C-alpha cells in the first residue's frame, strides 16, 4: 500500500461522535438510547423548547416536547452544581 493510501484514524468516542452529529442542544441519557434535544435559543418570553427523543437503532423518534422556563432550568443546574461541591 502506498503512502497516499494510508488512513490514519483519529480515536473518537461514540458519545462525542453523536454530539458532533446532533449539534448544540444534544444531551444523551447515560443508560439508554434516549436523549434531550434543546432549541439553540431562548424565546423572548423566557421559554426554551426541548424534545425528548429516542433512538431504537434504526431512526430517531420524538417521544414528546417540553416547554421549560429557561431561568428555572438555569437555577436548577446551578443548585445541582453547588451541591456537587459539598
RAZIKA-V165626 format. One line per field, one symbol per residue. phi: phi as a letter, one per 40 degrees, with the letter a starting at -180 (. if undefined). psi: psi as a letter, one per 20 degrees, with the letter a starting at -180 (. if undefined). Layout:
phi = ???
psi = ???
This chain:
phi = .cccccbbcccacdccccccccgchcbcccbaccabbcccaccdcgbbcabcbbbcgbacbccabbbbcccccccccccccccccc
psi = prhiippopopprgghgghhghapipoqqijrjqrqoqqjqprhjjqpqpporqojigqqppgrqqoqpghgghggggghghhhi.
